[in-house]
Structure formats: structure tokens, C-alpha cells
């Protein structure tokens, strides 16, 4: 039996439409801004933001709280 259209995804207590993306919320930590999830035909896929390695001795988080950069 086939569905009439693209299926939605359930993540936690929420439903997301096909092709919708979101940052997951994980109690007790709250929203995980460095992780992005998306719904593809009823399946949830999540991926952590990839960051290039910082090539310095003491990197700092600046514009992007998920990735470190070398101080100027």
C-alpha cells in the first residue's frame, strides 16, 4: 500500500513535514543549534555541523558558536 503523498516525520513529540528542517531540542540541554535535522519521505536524518580544524594553539568561538576559529 502506498501513501498518497510524502510522509511526515516524528521527532520527539513533534511532527515535521517532508523536506522540513529543524534544530533538535534535547532535554535538559535545550535546542542543539550545531545539529540540523530534516525529514525525507518519513525518515528523520540529523547531522552535526562540520567545522574545519583550527590551525592554532588557542582557538576561540566567535561568529559561529559551533566552530572554533583562530584569534586575529
C-alpha positions in Angstrom: 0.0 0.0 0.0 1.4 3.4 -1.0 0.8 6.7 0.7 -1.0 9.5 -1.2 2.0 11.9 -0.8 5.3 12.4 1.0 5.2 11.2 4.6 5.9 13.4 7.7 8.5 12.6 10.3 8.0 12.4 14.1 10.9 13.6 16.3 10.2 13.6 20.0 6.6 14.8 20.4 6.6 16.9 17.2 5.7 16.1 13.6 7.7 17.7 10.7 6.6 17.8 7.0 8.6 16.2 4.2 11.7 18.4 3.4 11.3 20.5 6.6 14.4 21.1 8.6 14.9 21.9 12.3 17.4 22.0 15.2 16.5 19.3 17.6 15.7 20.0 21.2 17.1 17.5 23.7 16.0 17.8 27.4 17.7 19.0 29.6 20.1 20.7 27.2 17.5 22.5 25.0 17.9 23.3 21.3 21.0 21.8 19.7 22.0 24.7 17.3 25.0 22.8 16.0 22.9 19.9 14.8 20.4 20.1 11.8 17.7 17.5 11.2 15.5 17.2 8.2 12.6 15.0 7.1 12.9 12.9 3.9 9.9 10.8 3.0 9.1 9.9 6.6 12.7 9.3 7.7 14.5 11.7 10.0 18.1 12.5 9.2 20.4 14.5 11.5 23.9 15.8 11.1 26.3 17.8 13.2 27.7 20.9 11.5 31.1 20.1 10.1 33.9 22.5 11.1 37.4 22.8 9.6 40.1 22.2 12.2 41.6 25.3 13.8 45.3 25.6 13.0 46.4 27.5 16.0 47.3 26.9 19.7 44.3 28.7 21.3 41.2 28.8 19.1 38.1 30.8 20.2 34.5 30.6 19.2 33.5 33.9 17.5 30.8 34.4 14.9 29.8 30.7 14.8 29.2 29.1 18.2 29.6 25.7 16.7 33.0 26.1 15.2 36.3 27.5 16.6 38.5 30.0 14.8 41.9 31.3 15.4 42.1 34.7 17.1 43.3 37.5 14.9 
